[in-house]
Amino acid sequence: MQFEEKAEQEIFEKSKAHAKTAGLALNPDKKQLEMVIKALASNQKLHGKPYCPCRALTGETVQDTQIVCPCAFHWDEVKKDGHCKCRLFWGKEKAANQ
């Protein structure tokens, strides 16, 4: 997968590495995957960190660090729904069945 901006490529590579290490998969839908990566890069550019695009920043530093991708909530969401809220990370079984 190729991205236009360096930040997008870096976030994609970091996400891919996290998925591999964590035993997860990235979204099998390439269009959705690209949208999430671009949104993370946009948040990094605007706010200094790749905050989850599906969650609102509060302005509280400690609270907002929980939503830096991969966010603190992605494990429970993958267990419950088969993917995280923004659909970047998926359980391997759910991703294989898409």
BABA-577344 format. One record per atom (N, C-alpha, C, O): atom name; residue in three letters; x, z, y; residue number from 1. Coordinates in steps of 0.1 Angstrom, whole numbers. Each point is the difference from the previous one (the first is absolute). Example, Ala and Ser with C-alpha at 12.3 -4.5 7.8 and 13.67 -1.06 7.14 Angstrom:
// residues 2
<name: N, resn: ala, px: 132, pz: 78, py: -57, resi: 1>
<name: CA, resn: ala, px: -9, pz: 0, py: 12, resi: 1>
<name: C, resn: ala, px: 9, pz: 0, py: 12, resi: 1>
<name: O, resn: ala, px: 10, pz: 7, py: 0, resi: 1>
<name: N, resn: ser, px: -14, pz: -14, py: 11, resi: 2>
<name: CA, resn: ser, px: 9, pz: 0, py: 11, resi: 2>
<name: C, resn: ser, px: -8, pz: 8, py: 11, resi: 2>
<name: O, resn: ser, px: 5, pz: 1, py: 11, resi: 2>
// end
This chain:
// residues 98
<name: N, resn: met, px: 8, pz: 0, py: -12, resi: 1>
<name: CA, resn: met, px: -8, pz: 0, py: 12, resi: 1>
<name: C, resn: met, px: 9, pz: 0, py: 12, resi: 1>
<name: O, resn: met, px: 9, pz: 8, py: 1, resi: 1>
<name: N, resn: gln, px: -12, pz: -17, py: 9, resi: 2>
<name: CA, resn: gln, px: 8, pz: -1, py: 12, resi: 2>
<name: C, resn: gln, px: -8, pz: 5, py: 12, resi: 2>
<name: O, resn: gln, px: -12, pz: -3, py: 1, resi: 2>
<name: N, resn: phe, px: 18, pz: 10, py: 8, resi: 3>
<name: CA, resn: phe, px: -6, pz: 5, py: 12, resi: 3>
<name: C, resn: phe, px: 7, pz: -5, py: 12, resi: 3>
<name: O, resn: phe, px: 12, pz: -4, py: -1, resi: 3>
<name: N, resn: glu, px: -19, pz: 2, py: 12, resi: 4>
<name: CA, resn: glu, px: 5, pz: -5, py: 12, resi: 4>
<name: C, resn: glu, px: 10, pz: 9, py: 7, resi: 4>
<name: O, resn: glu, px: 10, pz: -4, py: 6, resi: 4>
<name: N, resn: glu, px: -13, pz: 17, py: -6, resi: 5>
<name: CA, resn: glu, px: 8, pz: 10, py: 7, resi: 5>
<name: C, resn: glu, px: 9, pz: 8, py: -10, resi: 5>
<name: O, resn: glu, px: -5, pz: 3, py: -11, resi: 5>
<name: N, resn: lys, px: 16, pz: 1, py: 16, resi: 6>
<name: CA, resn: lys, px: 9, pz: 8, py: -8, resi: 6>
<name: C, resn: lys, px: -6, pz: 14, py: -4, resi: 6>
<name: O, resn: lys, px: 1, pz: 4, py: -11, resi: 6>
<name: N, resn: ala, px: -9, pz: 2, py: 20, resi: 7>
<name: CA, resn: ala, px: -6, pz: 13, py: -3, resi: 7>
<name: C, resn: ala, px: -10, pz: -2, py: -11, resi: 7>
<name: O, resn: ala, px: -1, pz: 9, py: -9, resi: 7>
<name: N, resn: glu, px: -7, pz: -20, py: 9, resi: 8>
<name: CA, resn: glu, px: -9, pz: -2, py: -11, resi: 8>
<name: C, resn: glu, px: 7, pz: -2, py: -14, resi: 8>
<name: O, resn: glu, px: -4, pz: 6, py: -10, resi: 8>
<name: N, resn: gln, px: 15, pz: -13, py: 10, resi: 9>
<name: CA, resn: gln, px: 8, pz: -1, py: -12, resi: 9>
<name: C, resn: gln, px: 5, pz: 13, py: -5, resi: 9>
<name: O, resn: gln, px: 0, pz: 3, py: -12, resi: 9>
<name: N, resn: glu, px: 5, pz: 5, py: 22, resi: 10>
<name: CA, resn: glu, px: 6, pz: 13, py: -4, resi: 10>
<name: C, resn: glu, px: -11, pz: 9, py: -6, resi: 10>
<name: O, resn: glu, px: 2, pz: 7, py: -9, resi: 10>
<name: N, resn: ile, px: -14, pz: -7, py: 15, resi: 11>
<name: CA, resn: ile, px: -11, pz: 9, py: -5, resi: 11>
<name: C, resn: ile, px: -4, pz: -5, py: -13, resi: 11>
<name: O, resn: ile, px: -3, pz: 8, py: -9, resi: 11>
<name: N, resn: phe, px: 2, pz: -21, py: 7, resi: 12>
<name: CA, resn: phe, px: -4, pz: -6, py: -13, resi: 12>
<name: C, resn: phe, px: 10, pz: 5, py: -11, resi: 12>
<name: O, resn: phe, px: -3, pz: 4, py: -11, resi: 12>
<name: N, resn: glu, px: 16, pz: -5, py: 14, resi: 13>
<name: CA, resn: glu, px: 11, pz: 4, py: -10, resi: 13>
<name: C, resn: glu, px: -1, pz: 15, py: -3, resi: 13>
<name: O, resn: glu, px: 1, pz: 4, py: -11, resi: 13>
<name: N, resn: lys, px: -3, pz: 4, py: 22, resi: 14>
<name: CA, resn: lys, px: -1, pz: 14, py: -2, resi: 14>
<name: C, resn: lys, px: -12, pz: 3, py: -9, resi: 14>
<name: O, resn: lys, px: 0, pz: 9, py: -8, resi: 14>
<name: N, resn: ser, px: -11, pz: -15, py: 11, resi: 15>
<name: CA, resn: ser, px: -13, pz: 2, py: -7, resi: 15>
<name: C, resn: ser, px: 2, pz: -4, py: -15, resi: 15>
<name: O, resn: ser, px: -5, pz: 7, py: -9, resi: 15>
<name: N, resn: lys, px: 11, pz: -18, py: 7, resi: 16>
<name: CA, resn: lys, px: 3, pz: -5, py: -14, resi: 16>
<name: C, resn: lys, px: 9, pz: 10, py: -7, resi: 16>
<name: O, resn: lys, px: -3, pz: 2, py: -12, resi: 16>
<name: N, resn: ala, px: 13, pz: 3, py: 18, resi: 17>
<name: CA, resn: ala, px: 9, pz: 10, py: -6, resi: 17>
<name: C, resn: ala, px: -8, pz: 13, py: -3, resi: 17>
<name: O, resn: ala, px: 2, pz: 5, py: -11, resi: 17>
<name: N, resn: his, px: -10, pz: -1, py: 20, resi: 18>
<name: CA, resn: his, px: -8, pz: 12, py: -3, resi: 18>
<name: C, resn: his, px: -9, pz: -2, py: -12, resi: 18>
<name: O, resn: his, px: -1, pz: 9, py: -9, resi: 18>
<name: N, resn: ala, px: -6, pz: -20, py: 9, resi: 19>
<name: CA, resn: ala, px: -9, pz: -3, py: -11, resi: 19>
<name: C, resn: ala, px: 7, pz: 0, py: -13, resi: 19>
<name: O, resn: ala, px: -5, pz: 6, py: -10, resi: 19>
<name: N, resn: lys, px: 17, pz: -12, py: 9, resi: 20>
<name: CA, resn: lys, px: 8, pz: -1, py: -12, resi: 20>
<name: C, resn: lys, px: 4, pz: 14, py: -4, resi: 20>
<name: O, resn: lys, px: -2, pz: 4, py: -12, resi: 20>
<name: N, resn: thr, px: 7, pz: 4, py: 21, resi: 21>
<name: CA, resn: thr, px: 5, pz: 14, py: -3, resi: 21>
<name: C, resn: thr, px: -12, pz: 9, py: -4, resi: 21>
<name: O, resn: thr, px: 2, pz: 8, py: -9, resi: 21>
<name: N, resn: ala, px: -13, pz: -10, py: 15, resi: 22>
<name: CA, resn: ala, px: -12, pz: 9, py: -2, resi: 22>
<name: C, resn: ala, px: -8, pz: -5, py: -12, resi: 22>
<name: O, resn: ala, px: -10, pz: 7, py: -4, resi: 22>
<name: N, resn: gly, px: 13, pz: -18, py: -2, resi: 23>
<name: CA, resn: gly, px: -8, pz: -5, py: -11, resi: 23>
<name: C, resn: gly, px: -14, pz: -6, py: 5, resi: 23>
<name: O, resn: gly, px: -10, pz: 0, py: -8, resi: 23>
<name: N, resn: leu, px: 10, pz: -5, py: 20, resi: 24>
<name: CA, resn: leu, px: -12, pz: -6, py: 6, resi: 24>
<name: C, resn: leu, px: 2, pz: -15, py: 1, resi: 24>
<name: O, resn: leu, px: 11, pz: -6, py: -4, resi: 24>
<name: N, resn: ala, px: -21, pz: -1, py: 9, resi: 25>
<name: CA, resn: ala, px: 1, pz: -14, py: 3, resi: 25>
<name: C, resn: ala, px: -4, pz: -3, py: 14, resi: 25>
<name: O, resn: ala, px: -7, pz: 9, py: 6, resi: 25>
<name: N, resn: leu, px: 12, pz: -20, py: 0, resi: 26>
<name: CA, resn: leu, px: -5, pz: -4, py: 13, resi: 26>
<name: C, resn: leu, px: -13, pz: -8, py: -2, resi: 26>
<name: O, resn: leu, px: -3, pz: -5, py: -11, resi: 26>
<name: N, resn: asn, px: -5, pz: 5, py: 21, resi: 27>
<name: CA, resn: asn, px: -13, pz: -8, py: 0, resi: 27>
<name: C, resn: asn, px: 2, pz: -14, py: -6, resi: 27>
<name: O, resn: asn, px: 9, pz: -7, py: 5, resi: 27>
<name: N, resn: pro, px: -16, pz: 4, py: -16, resi: 28>
<name: CA, resn: pro, px: 2, pz: -13, py: -6, resi: 28>
<name: C, resn: pro, px: -6, pz: -12, py: 8, resi: 28>
<name: O, resn: pro, px: 4, pz: -11, py: -2, resi: 28>
<name: N, resn: asp, px: -12, pz: 14, py: 12, resi: 29>
<name: CA, resn: asp, px: -5, pz: -10, py: 9, resi: 29>
<name: C, resn: asp, px: 10, pz: -2, py: 11, resi: 29>
<name: O, resn: asp, px: 1, pz: 8, py: 9, resi: 29>
<name: N, resn: lys, px: 6, pz: -19, py: -9, resi: 30>
<name: CA, resn: lys, px: 11, pz: -3, py: 10, resi: 30>
<name: C, resn: lys, px: -5, pz: 0, py: 14, resi: 30>
<name: O, resn: lys, px: 7, pz: 5, py: 9, resi: 30>
<name: N, resn: lys, px: -19, pz: -10, py: -6, resi: 31>
<name: CA, resn: lys, px: -5, pz: 0, py: 14, resi: 31>
<name: C, resn: lys, px: -2, pz: 15, py: 5, resi: 31>
<name: O, resn: lys, px: 3, pz: 3, py: 11, resi: 31>
<name: N, resn: gln, px: -10, pz: 5, py: -20, resi: 32>
<name: CA, resn: gln, px: -2, pz: 14, py: 4, resi: 32>
<name: C, resn: gln, px: 13, pz: 7, py: 2, resi: 32>
<name: O, resn: gln, px: 2, pz: 8, py: 9, resi: 32>
<name: N, resn: leu, px: 8, pz: -10, py: -18, resi: 33>
<name: CA, resn: leu, px: 13, pz: 6, py: 0, resi: 33>
<name: C, resn: leu, px: 7, pz: -4, py: 13, resi: 33>
<name: O, resn: leu, px: 5, pz: 9, py: 7, resi: 33>
<name: N, resn: glu, px: -6, pz: -21, py: -3, resi: 34>
<name: CA, resn: glu, px: 7, pz: -5, py: 12, resi: 34>
<name: C, resn: glu, px: -7, pz: 7, py: 12, resi: 34>
<name: O, resn: glu, px: 7, pz: 3, py: 10, resi: 34>
<name: N, resn: met, px: -20, pz: -2, py: -10, resi: 35>
<name: CA, resn: met, px: -7, pz: 6, py: 12, resi: 35>
<name: C, resn: met, px: 4, pz: 15, py: 2, resi: 35>
<name: O, resn: met, px: 3, pz: 4, py: 11, resi: 35>
<name: N, resn: val, px: -2, pz: 3, py: -22, resi: 36>
<name: CA, resn: val, px: 4, pz: 14, py: 1, resi: 36>
<name: C, resn: val, px: 15, pz: 1, py: 4, resi: 36>
<name: O, resn: val, px: 3, pz: 9, py: 9, resi: 36>
<name: N, resn: ile, px: 6, pz: -17, py: -14, resi: 37>
<name: CA, resn: ile, px: 14, pz: 0, py: 4, resi: 37>
<name: C, resn: ile, px: 1, pz: -3, py: 15, resi: 37>
<name: O, resn: ile, px: 7, pz: 7, py: 7, resi: 37>
<name: N, resn: lys, px: -15, pz: -17, py: -2, resi: 38>
<name: CA, resn: lys, px: 1, pz: -3, py: 14, resi: 38>
<name: C, resn: lys, px: -6, pz: 11, py: 9, resi: 38>
<name: O, resn: lys, px: 5, pz: 3, py: 11, resi: 38>
<name: N, resn: ala, px: -15, pz: 4, py: -16, resi: 39>
<name: CA, resn: ala, px: -6, pz: 11, py: 7, resi: 39>
<name: C, resn: ala, px: 10, pz: 12, py: 1, resi: 39>
<name: O, resn: ala, px: 1, pz: 6, py: 10, resi: 39>
<name: N, resn: leu, px: 6, pz: -4, py: -21, resi: 40>
<name: CA, resn: leu, px: 10, pz: 11, py: 0, resi: 40>
<name: C, resn: leu, px: 11, pz: -3, py: 10, resi: 40>
<name: O, resn: leu, px: 5, pz: 8, py: 7, resi: 40>
<name: N, resn: ala, px: 0, pz: -21, py: -7, resi: 41>
<name: CA, resn: ala, px: 10, pz: -4, py: 9, resi: 41>
<name: C, resn: ala, px: -5, pz: 1, py: 15, resi: 41>
<name: O, resn: ala, px: 8, pz: 4, py: 9, resi: 41>
<name: N, resn: ser, px: -20, pz: -7, py: -7, resi: 42>
<name: CA, resn: ser, px: -6, pz: 1, py: 14, resi: 42>
<name: C, resn: ser, px: 0, pz: 15, py: 4, resi: 42>
<name: O, resn: ser, px: 4, pz: 3, py: 11, resi: 42>
<name: N, resn: asn, px: -8, pz: 6, py: -20, resi: 43>
<name: CA, resn: asn, px: 0, pz: 14, py: 3, resi: 43>
<name: C, resn: asn, px: 14, pz: 5, py: 3, resi: 43>
<name: O, resn: asn, px: 3, pz: 8, py: 8, resi: 43>
<name: N, resn: gln, px: 7, pz: -13, py: -16, resi: 44>
<name: CA, resn: gln, px: 14, pz: 4, py: 2, resi: 44>
<name: C, resn: gln, px: 4, pz: -5, py: 14, resi: 44>
<name: O, resn: gln, px: 7, pz: 8, py: 7, resi: 44>
<name: N, resn: lys, px: -10, pz: -20, py: -3, resi: 45>
<name: CA, resn: lys, px: 4, pz: -5, py: 13, resi: 45>
<name: C, resn: lys, px: -7, pz: 7, py: 11, resi: 45>
<name: O, resn: lys, px: 7, pz: 3, py: 10, resi: 45>
<name: N, resn: leu, px: -20, pz: 1, py: -11, resi: 46>
<name: CA, resn: leu, px: -7, pz: 7, py: 10, resi: 46>
<name: C, resn: leu, px: 3, pz: 15, py: 1, resi: 46>
<name: O, resn: leu, px: 0, pz: 5, py: 11, resi: 46>
<name: N, resn: his, px: 1, pz: 1, py: -23, resi: 47>
<name: CA, resn: his, px: 1, pz: 14, py: 0, resi: 47>
<name: C, resn: his, px: 13, pz: 6, py: -6, resi: 47>
<name: O, resn: his, px: 2, pz: 12, py: 0, resi: 47>
<name: N, resn: gly, px: 7, pz: -21, py: -4, resi: 48>
<name: CA, resn: gly, px: 13, pz: 5, py: -5, resi: 48>
<name: C, resn: gly, px: 1, pz: 3, py: -14, resi: 48>
<name: O, resn: gly, px: 11, pz: 2, py: -6, resi: 48>
<name: N, resn: lys, px: -22, pz: -2, py: -2, resi: 49>
<name: CA, resn: lys, px: 0, pz: 2, py: -14, resi: 49>
<name: C, resn: lys, px: -11, pz: -8, py: -6, resi: 49>
<name: O, resn: lys, px: -10, pz: -4, py: 6, resi: 49>
<name: N, resn: pro, px: 12, pz: 0, py: -19, resi: 50>
<name: CA, resn: pro, px: -10, pz: -8, py: -7, resi: 50>
<name: C, resn: pro, px: -12, pz: 9, py: -5, resi: 50>
<name: O, resn: pro, px: -2, pz: 3, py: -12, resi: 50>
<name: N, resn: tyr, px: -7, pz: 1, py: 22, resi: 51>
<name: CA, resn: tyr, px: -11, pz: 8, py: -3, resi: 51>
<name: C, resn: tyr, px: -10, pz: -8, py: -8, resi: 51>
<name: O, resn: tyr, px: -2, pz: -12, py: 2, resi: 51>
<name: N, resn: cys, px: -5, pz: 18, py: -12, resi: 52>
<name: CA, resn: cys, px: -10, pz: -6, py: -8, resi: 52>
<name: C, resn: cys, px: -11, pz: -7, py: 10, resi: 52>
<name: O, resn: cys, px: -5, pz: 7, py: 9, resi: 52>
<name: N, resn: pro, px: 2, pz: -20, py: -11, resi: 53>
<name: CA, resn: pro, px: -9, pz: -6, py: 9, resi: 53>
<name: C, resn: pro, px: -15, pz: 4, py: -2, resi: 53>
<name: O, resn: pro, px: -8, pz: -3, py: 8, resi: 53>
<name: N, resn: cys, px: 6, pz: 11, py: -19, resi: 54>
<name: CA, resn: cys, px: -14, pz: 4, py: -3, resi: 54>
<name: C, resn: cys, px: -3, pz: 14, py: 5, resi: 54>
<name: O, resn: cys, px: -11, pz: 5, py: -3, resi: 54>
<name: N, resn: arg, px: 21, pz: 1, py: 10, resi: 55>
<name: CA, resn: arg, px: -2, pz: 13, py: 5, resi: 55>
<name: C, resn: arg, px: 3, pz: 1, py: 15, resi: 55>
<name: O, resn: arg, px: 8, pz: -8, py: 5, resi: 55>
<name: N, resn: ala, px: -15, pz: 17, py: 2, resi: 56>
<name: CA, resn: ala, px: 2, pz: 1, py: 14, resi: 56>
<name: C, resn: ala, px: 11, pz: 10, py: 4, resi: 56>
<name: O, resn: ala, px: 0, pz: 11, py: -6, resi: 56>
<name: N, resn: leu, px: 8, pz: -15, py: 15, resi: 57>
<name: CA, resn: leu, px: 10, pz: 10, py: 5, resi: 57>
<name: C, resn: leu, px: -7, pz: 11, py: 8, resi: 57>
<name: O, resn: leu, px: -10, pz: -3, py: 7, resi: 57>
<name: N, resn: thr, px: 15, pz: 15, py: -8, resi: 58>
<name: CA, resn: thr, px: -6, pz: 11, py: 7, resi: 58>
<name: C, resn: thr, px: 7, pz: 4, py: 12, resi: 58>
<name: O, resn: thr, px: -5, pz: 7, py: 9, resi: 58>
<name: N, resn: gly, px: 18, pz: -11, py: -8, resi: 59>
<name: CA, resn: gly, px: 9, pz: 4, py: 11, resi: 59>
<name: C, resn: gly, px: 7, pz: 13, py: -3, resi: 59>
<name: O, resn: gly, px: 9, pz: 5, py: 7, resi: 59>
<name: N, resn: glu, px: -13, pz: 1, py: -19, resi: 60>
<name: CA, resn: glu, px: 7, pz: 13, py: -4, resi: 60>
<name: C, resn: glu, px: 11, pz: -5, py: -10, resi: 60>
<name: O, resn: glu, px: -3, pz: -5, py: -11, resi: 60>
<name: N, resn: thr, px: 16, pz: 8, py: 15, resi: 61>
<name: CA, resn: thr, px: 11, pz: -5, py: -8, resi: 61>
<name: C, resn: thr, px: 0, pz: 4, py: -14, resi: 61>
<name: O, resn: thr, px: 2, pz: -8, py: -9, resi: 61>
<name: N, resn: val, px: -5, pz: 21, py: 6, resi: 62>
<name: CA, resn: val, px: 1, pz: 5, py: -14, resi: 62>
<name: C, resn: val, px: -12, pz: -7, py: -8, resi: 62>
<name: O, resn: val, px: 3, pz: -5, py: -11, resi: 62>
<name: N, resn: gln, px: -14, pz: 4, py: 17, resi: 63>
<name: CA, resn: gln, px: -12, pz: -6, py: -7, resi: 63>
<name: C, resn: gln, px: 3, pz: -15, py: -2, resi: 63>
<name: O, resn: gln, px: -3, pz: -5, py: -11, resi: 63>
<name: N, resn: asp, px: 8, pz: -2, py: 21, resi: 64>
<name: CA, resn: asp, px: 2, pz: -14, py: -1, resi: 64>
<name: C, resn: asp, px: 11, pz: -4, py: -10, resi: 64>
<name: O, resn: asp, px: 0, pz: -11, py: -5, resi: 64>
<name: N, resn: thr, px: 10, pz: 20, py: 2, resi: 65>
<name: CA, resn: thr, px: 10, pz: -3, py: -9, resi: 65>
<name: C, resn: thr, px: -6, pz: -2, py: -14, resi: 65>
<name: O, resn: thr, px: 6, pz: -7, py: -9, resi: 65>
<name: N, resn: gln, px: -18, pz: 13, py: 6, resi: 66>
<name: CA, resn: gln, px: -6, pz: -2, py: -13, resi: 66>
<name: C, resn: gln, px: -5, pz: -14, py: -2, resi: 66>
<name: O, resn: gln, px: -3, pz: -4, py: -12, resi: 66>
<name: N, resn: ile, px: 1, pz: -4, py: 23, resi: 67>
<name: CA, resn: ile, px: -5, pz: -13, py: -2, resi: 67>
<name: C, resn: ile, px: 10, pz: -11, py: 2, resi: 67>
<name: O, resn: ile, px: -3, pz: -12, py: 1, resi: 67>
<name: N, resn: val, px: 16, pz: 16, py: -2, resi: 68>
<name: CA, resn: val, px: 11, pz: -10, py: 0, resi: 68>
<name: C, resn: val, px: 0, pz: -6, py: -14, resi: 68>
<name: O, resn: val, px: 0, pz: 8, py: -10, resi: 68>
<name: N, resn: cys, px: 0, pz: -21, py: 9, resi: 69>
<name: CA, resn: cys, px: 0, pz: -6, py: -13, resi: 69>
<name: C, resn: cys, px: 13, pz: 2, py: -8, resi: 69>
<name: O, resn: cys, px: 11, pz: -2, py: 6, resi: 69>
<name: N, resn: pro, px: -12, pz: 5, py: -19, resi: 70>
<name: CA, resn: pro, px: -12, pz: 3, py: -7, resi: 70>
<name: C, resn: pro, px: -5, pz: 14, py: 4, resi: 70>
<name: O, resn: pro, px: 7, pz: 10, py: 0, resi: 70>
<name: N, resn: cys, px: -20, pz: -10, py: 3, resi: 71>
<name: CA, resn: cys, px: -6, pz: 12, py: 5, resi: 71>
<name: C, resn: cys, px: -2, pz: 11, py: -11, resi: 71>
<name: O, resn: cys, px: 1, pz: -3, py: -12, resi: 71>
<name: N, resn: ala, px: -3, pz: 15, py: 17, resi: 72>
<name: CA, resn: ala, px: -1, pz: 12, py: -9, resi: 72>
<name: C, resn: ala, px: -12, pz: -1, py: -9, resi: 72>
<name: O, resn: ala, px: -1, pz: 7, py: -10, resi: 72>
<name: N, resn: phe, px: -8, pz: -16, py: 13, resi: 73>
<name: CA, resn: phe, px: -13, pz: -1, py: -7, resi: 73>
<name: C, resn: phe, px: -1, pz: -11, py: -11, resi: 73>
<name: O, resn: phe, px: -9, pz: 0, py: -8, resi: 73>
<name: N, resn: his, px: 20, pz: -8, py: 8, resi: 74>
<name: CA, resn: his, px: -1, pz: -12, py: -9, resi: 74>
<name: C, resn: his, px: -1, pz: 4, py: -15, resi: 74>
<name: O, resn: his, px: -7, pz: -7, py: -7, resi: 74>
<name: N, resn: trp, px: 14, pz: 17, py: 3, resi: 75>
<name: CA, resn: trp, px: 0, pz: 4, py: -14, resi: 75>
<name: C, resn: trp, px: -15, pz: 3, py: -5, resi: 75>
<name: O, resn: trp, px: -4, pz: -5, py: -10, resi: 75>
<name: N, resn: asp, px: -2, pz: 14, py: 18, resi: 76>
<name: CA, resn: asp, px: -14, pz: 4, py: -4, resi: 76>
<name: C, resn: asp, px: -9, pz: -12, py: 0, resi: 76>
<name: O, resn: asp, px: -9, pz: -1, py: -8, resi: 76>
<name: N, resn: glu, px: 10, pz: -7, py: 18, resi: 77>
<name: CA, resn: glu, px: -9, pz: -12, py: 1, resi: 77>
<name: C, resn: glu, px: 2, pz: -10, py: -11, resi: 77>
<name: O, resn: glu, px: -9, pz: -5, py: -6, resi: 77>
<name: N, resn: val, px: 22, pz: 3, py: 2, resi: 78>
<name: CA, resn: val, px: 3, pz: -9, py: -12, resi: 78>
<name: C, resn: val, px: -6, pz: 6, py: -12, resi: 78>
<name: O, resn: val, px: -6, pz: -7, py: -8, resi: 78>
<name: N, resn: lys, px: 7, pz: 20, py: 6, resi: 79>
<name: CA, resn: lys, px: -6, pz: 7, py: -12, resi: 79>
<name: C, resn: lys, px: -15, pz: -2, py: 0, resi: 79>
<name: O, resn: lys, px: -6, pz: -2, py: -10, resi: 79>
<name: N, resn: lys, px: 0, pz: 4, py: 22, resi: 80>
<name: CA, resn: lys, px: -15, pz: 0, py: 1, resi: 80>
<name: C, resn: lys, px: -6, pz: -14, py: 0, resi: 80>
<name: O, resn: lys, px: -9, pz: -2, py: -8, resi: 80>
<name: N, resn: asp, px: 15, pz: -7, py: 16, resi: 81>
<name: CA, resn: asp, px: -6, pz: -13, py: 2, resi: 81>
<name: C, resn: asp, px: 7, pz: -12, py: -6, resi: 81>
<name: O, resn: asp, px: -5, pz: -11, py: -1, resi: 81>
<name: N, resn: gly, px: 18, pz: 14, py: -4, resi: 82>
<name: CA, resn: gly, px: 8, pz: -11, py: -5, resi: 82>
<name: C, resn: gly, px: 9, pz: -6, py: 10, resi: 82>
<name: O, resn: gly, px: 8, pz: -8, py: -4, resi: 82>
<name: N, resn: his, px: -10, pz: 12, py: 17, resi: 83>
<name: CA, resn: his, px: 9, pz: -5, py: 11, resi: 83>
<name: C, resn: his, px: -2, pz: 9, py: 11, resi: 83>
<name: O, resn: his, px: -9, pz: 8, py: 1, resi: 83>
<name: N, resn: cys, px: 19, pz: -9, py: 8, resi: 84>
<name: CA, resn: cys, px: -1, pz: 9, py: 12, resi: 84>
<name: C, resn: cys, px: -10, pz: -6, py: 10, resi: 84>
<name: O, resn: cys, px: -4, pz: -11, py: -2, resi: 84>
<name: N, resn: lys, px: 1, pz: 19, py: 12, resi: 85>
<name: CA, resn: lys, px: -10, pz: -4, py: 10, resi: 85>
<name: C, resn: lys, px: 2, pz: -14, py: 6, resi: 85>
<name: O, resn: lys, px: -9, pz: -8, py: 2, resi: 85>
<name: N, resn: cys, px: 22, pz: 5, py: 2, resi: 86>
<name: CA, resn: cys, px: 2, pz: -13, py: 7, resi: 86>
<name: C, resn: cys, px: 3, pz: -11, py: -11, resi: 86>
<name: O, resn: cys, px: 2, pz: -11, py: 4, resi: 86>
<name: N, resn: arg, px: -2, pz: 15, py: -16, resi: 87>
<name: CA, resn: arg, px: 1, pz: -9, py: -12, resi: 87>
<name: C, resn: arg, px: 14, pz: -6, py: -1, resi: 87>
<name: O, resn: arg, px: 2, pz: -11, py: -5, resi: 87>
<name: N, resn: leu, px: 8, pz: 18, py: 10, resi: 88>
<name: CA, resn: leu, px: 14, pz: -5, py: -1, resi: 88>
<name: C, resn: leu, px: 5, pz: 4, py: -14, resi: 88>
<name: O, resn: leu, px: 5, pz: -9, py: -7, resi: 88>
<name: N, resn: phe, px: -7, pz: 21, py: 3, resi: 89>
<name: CA, resn: phe, px: 5, pz: 5, py: -13, resi: 89>
<name: C, resn: phe, px: -12, pz: 0, py: -10, resi: 89>
<name: O, resn: phe, px: -10, pz: 5, py: 3, resi: 89>
<name: N, resn: trp, px: 13, pz: -10, py: -15, resi: 90>
<name: CA, resn: trp, px: -10, pz: 0, py: -11, resi: 90>
<name: C, resn: trp, px: 6, pz: 6, py: -12, resi: 90>
<name: O, resn: trp, px: 12, pz: 0, py: -2, resi: 90>
<name: N, resn: gly, px: -21, pz: 6, py: -6, resi: 91>
<name: CA, resn: gly, px: 4, pz: 4, py: -14, resi: 91>
<name: C, resn: gly, px: 3, pz: -13, py: -7, resi: 91>
<name: O, resn: gly, px: -7, pz: -10, py: 2, resi: 91>
<name: N, resn: lys, px: 16, pz: 10, py: -11, resi: 92>
<name: CA, resn: lys, px: 4, pz: -12, py: -7, resi: 92>
<name: C, resn: lys, px: -11, pz: -6, py: -8, resi: 92>
<name: O, resn: lys, px: -2, pz: -12, py: -1, resi: 92>
<name: N, resn: glu, px: -6, pz: 20, py: -6, resi: 93>
<name: CA, resn: glu, px: -11, pz: -5, py: -8, resi: 93>
<name: C, resn: glu, px: -11, pz: -7, py: 8, resi: 93>
<name: O, resn: glu, px: -5, pz: -10, py: -3, resi: 93>
<name: N, resn: lys, px: 2, pz: 17, py: 14, resi: 94>
<name: CA, resn: lys, px: -11, pz: -6, py: 9, resi: 94>
<name: C, resn: lys, px: 6, pz: -14, py: 6, resi: 94>
<name: O, resn: lys, px: -8, pz: -9, py: 1, resi: 94>
<name: N, resn: ala, px: 20, pz: 9, py: 3, resi: 95>
<name: CA, resn: ala, px: 6, pz: -12, py: 5, resi: 95>
<name: C, resn: ala, px: 0, pz: -12, py: -10, resi: 95>
<name: O, resn: ala, px: -2, pz: -11, py: 3, resi: 95>
<name: N, resn: ala, px: 5, pz: 15, py: -15, resi: 96>
<name: CA, resn: ala, px: 1, pz: -10, py: -11, resi: 96>
<name: C, resn: ala, px: -14, pz: -6, py: -3, resi: 96>
<name: O, resn: ala, px: -1, pz: -11, py: -5, resi: 96>
<name: N, resn: asn, px: -10, pz: 19, py: 8, resi: 97>
<name: CA, resn: asn, px: -13, pz: -5, py: -3, resi: 97>
<name: C, resn: asn, px: -7, pz: -7, py: 12, resi: 97>
<name: O, resn: asn, px: -12, pz: -4, py: -1, resi: 97>
<name: N, resn: gln, px: 20, pz: 1, py: 11, resi: 98>
<name: CA, resn: gln, px: -6, pz: -7, py: 12, resi: 98>
<name: C, resn: gln, px: 2, pz: -15, py: -2, resi: 98>
<name: O, resn: gln, px: -4, pz: -7, py: 9, resi: 98>
// end
